[in-house]
Amino acid sequence: MILEVAILDVKPGQNERFESAFKKAQSIISSMPGYLNHQLQKCLEKQDRYILLVNWEKLEDHTQGFRKSPEYQNWKALLHHFYDPFPEVEHYSLVEL
């Protein structure tokens, strides 16, 4: 399992619109092959910051399957105009201790 982590800085005053758009967009990502689950959390210290956590079966499910899909264009149209700056996305794997 791979964890995708994205810090999302939303333009000031756009929180409600962003959250409404995300409610629509989450059905896109959740329908993708290899998708397991996701969470969107709002920062308590910075009112315009969110963190998106998405679990994928494997890295390529996100980087190839989702990002190169026609559905990604819909995701992009719904959400990408809210971000400033554009988020850096990182991927993590569980450390077995």
C-alpha positions as CSV (number, residue, x, y, z in Angstrom):
1,M,0.0,0.0,0.0
2,I,1.2,3.5,-0.8
3,L,0.1,6.7,0.9
4,E,-0.2,9.8,-1.2
5,V,0.3,13.0,0.8
6,A,-0.6,16.5,-0.5
7,I,-0.6,19.7,1.4
8,L,-3.2,21.9,-0.2
9,D,-3.0,25.7,0.3
10,V,-6.3,27.1,-0.8
11,K,-6.6,30.8,-1.9
12,P,-7.9,32.9,0.9
13,G,-11.7,33.2,1.0
14,Q,-12.2,30.1,-1.2
15,N,-12.6,27.4,1.5
16,E,-16.3,26.8,1.2
17,R,-16.1,26.7,-2.6
18,F,-13.1,24.3,-2.4
19,E,-14.8,22.0,0.0
20,S,-17.9,21.9,-2.2
21,A,-15.9,21.2,-5.2
22,F,-14.0,18.5,-3.4
23,K,-17.2,16.8,-2.4
24,K,-17.9,16.4,-6.1
25,A,-14.3,15.5,-7.0
26,Q,-13.9,12.7,-4.4
27,S,-16.2,10.5,-6.4
28,I,-13.7,10.7,-9.3
29,I,-10.7,9.6,-7.3
30,S,-12.6,6.9,-5.4
31,S,-13.7,5.3,-8.7
32,M,-10.1,4.7,-9.9
33,P,-8.5,1.3,-10.1
34,G,-6.1,0.8,-7.2
35,Y,-7.8,3.4,-5.0
36,L,-8.3,2.3,-1.4
37,N,-9.5,5.3,0.6
38,H,-8.8,9.0,1.3
39,Q,-9.1,11.7,3.9
40,L,-9.2,15.4,3.6
41,Q,-8.4,17.3,6.8
42,K,-8.4,21.0,7.5
43,C,-5.5,22.6,9.4
44,L,-6.3,24.1,12.8
45,E,-3.4,26.6,12.7
46,K,-3.7,27.8,9.1
47,Q,-7.3,28.3,8.0
48,D,-6.6,28.0,4.3
49,R,-4.5,24.8,4.5
50,Y,-5.7,21.2,4.1
51,I,-4.0,17.8,3.9
52,L,-5.1,15.2,1.4
53,L,-4.2,11.6,2.3
54,V,-5.0,8.9,-0.3
55,N,-4.1,5.2,0.0
56,W,-3.4,3.4,-3.2
57,E,-2.6,-0.3,-3.8
58,K,0.6,0.7,-5.6
59,L,2.4,3.9,-6.7
60,E,1.5,3.4,-10.4
61,D,-2.2,3.4,-9.6
62,H,-1.8,7.1,-8.8
63,T,1.1,8.3,-11.0
64,Q,0.1,6.4,-14.1
65,G,-3.5,5.2,-13.7
66,F,-5.1,8.2,-12.2
67,R,-2.9,11.1,-13.5
68,K,-3.0,9.8,-17.0
69,S,-6.7,9.1,-17.1
70,P,-9.5,11.2,-18.7
71,E,-11.1,11.4,-15.3
72,Y,-8.0,13.3,-14.0
73,Q,-8.9,16.2,-16.3
74,N,-12.2,16.5,-14.5
75,W,-10.5,16.4,-11.1
76,K,-8.1,19.0,-12.3
77,A,-10.9,21.3,-13.6
78,L,-12.8,21.0,-10.3
79,L,-9.8,21.6,-8.0
80,H,-6.6,22.9,-9.4
81,H,-7.6,26.6,-9.6
82,F,-8.1,26.8,-5.8
83,Y,-4.4,26.2,-5.0
84,D,-1.7,28.8,-4.4
85,P,1.0,27.6,-4.5
86,F,0.4,24.4,-6.4
87,P,0.8,21.5,-4.0
88,E,3.8,19.2,-3.9
89,V,2.6,15.6,-3.8
90,E,4.7,12.9,-2.1
91,H,4.3,9.1,-1.7
92,Y,5.1,7.1,1.4
93,S,5.3,3.4,2.2
94,L,4.8,1.9,5.7
95,V,8.0,1.1,7.7
96,E,7.6,-2.3,9.3
97,L,9.0,-2.0,12.8
